[in-house]
Amino acid sequence: MSADKEEKFDKMLYQALKRHSEPVPTDFTDRMLRRIREAEERRILARVVMEERFALAGCIVLGIMTVVVVSAFPSVAISFKEWFGRLTILSGVEGLAGTFIDKITRTIEAVRYDWQLYTVIAGVFGFVICSLADLLVSDS
């Protein structure tokens, strides 16, 4: 808690205790401050848990979408497998450039027929990236 909030709380407590006629335990203020601190900690913890659940859900959805794409569109999975296989075997720059040009034409052909699927996958992937970034770069 900030110093301003503590001063305001102490002032309100002092005025309330002046009007109060019963004896007050000596640790009353400490107990009240501890309860306020615990309530703030619970609120922060609940927010962090919710963010982690969203990030986990995003990762699970991305995994499921990957499995669906690989099983429903095996040609896409085979083209990526071929591209990665060529990339590890190639040694020359001209071969690498040819691979990239070939990959670009395959990508254009694949996207032309399945653009709705790739739009959904891009949206899910964006959600996963945002969730992971929020999880890793949180303000607490």
RACORWO-V144600 format. One line per field, one symbol per residue. psi: psi as a letter, one per 40 degrees, with the letter a starting at -180 (. if undefined). A space follows every 50 residues. Layout:
BEGIN
psi->???
END
This chain:
BEGIN
psi->iiddddddddddddddddeheiihidfddddddddddddddddddddddd ddddddddddddddddddddddgddddddddddddddddididddddddd dddddddddddddfddddddddddddddddddddddgie.
END
